[in-house]
């Protein structure tokens, strides 16, 4: 898939656990885990907004387009 989710990278930079992020963005641990592992098919803008606010980052810090070869 050409979209890579770098949520784990941003969480590591902010020294935040998945449980802590889950509580702060009010998202279930399982849904956040699906997003973190790149298995999600979609993400709501409201969820992306909440994650960016909590991690103090831009959407481009979390989502990256990688050209398929």
C-alpha positions as CSV (number, residue, x, y, z in Angstrom):
1,X,0.0,0.0,0.0
2,X,1.5,3.4,-0.9
3,X,0.3,5.1,2.3
4,X,2.5,4.4,5.3
5,X,1.4,5.1,8.8
6,X,4.2,6.5,11.0
7,X,2.1,6.8,14.2
8,X,4.5,4.6,16.1
9,X,7.4,7.0,15.2
10,X,5.6,10.0,16.4
11,X,4.5,8.2,19.6
12,X,8.1,7.3,20.3
13,X,9.3,10.9,19.7
14,X,6.7,12.1,22.2
15,X,7.4,9.2,24.6
16,X,3.7,8.3,24.6
17,X,2.3,4.8,25.0
18,X,-0.6,3.4,22.9
19,X,-2.7,3.3,26.1
20,X,-2.0,6.9,26.9
21,X,-2.8,8.1,23.3
22,X,-5.9,6.0,23.3
23,X,-7.2,7.7,26.5
24,X,-6.3,11.2,25.2
25,X,-7.9,10.9,21.8
26,X,-10.9,8.9,23.1
27,X,-10.4,6.0,20.7
28,X,-10.4,2.3,21.5
29,X,-7.1,0.6,22.0
30,X,-8.0,-1.9,19.2
31,X,-8.9,0.8,16.7
32,X,-5.7,2.7,17.5
33,X,-3.7,-0.4,17.2
34,X,-5.2,-1.2,13.7
35,X,-4.2,2.3,12.6
36,X,-0.7,2.1,14.1
37,X,0.0,-1.2,12.4
38,X,-1.1,0.2,9.0
39,X,-4.1,-2.2,8.7
40,X,-6.7,0.5,8.7
41,X,-8.5,1.1,5.4
42,X,-9.5,4.7,6.3
43,X,-9.2,7.4,9.0
44,X,-11.7,10.1,9.9
45,X,-10.5,13.6,9.8
46,X,-11.8,14.1,13.3
47,X,-9.6,11.2,14.5
48,X,-6.6,12.5,12.6
49,X,-7.2,16.0,14.1
50,X,-7.3,14.6,17.6
51,X,-4.2,12.6,17.2
52,X,-2.3,15.6,15.7
53,X,-3.4,17.8,18.6
54,X,-2.3,15.3,21.3
55,X,1.0,14.5,19.6
56,X,1.6,18.1,18.6
57,X,2.3,17.3,14.9
58,X,1.0,17.6,11.4
59,X,-0.9,14.9,9.4
60,X,2.2,14.5,7.2
61,X,4.2,13.5,10.2
62,X,1.8,10.5,10.6
63,X,0.8,9.7,7.1
64,X,3.4,9.3,4.3
65,X,2.9,8.5,0.6
66,X,5.5,6.0,-0.7
67,X,5.6,5.2,-4.4
68,X,5.2,1.6,-5.3
69,X,7.8,0.1,-7.5
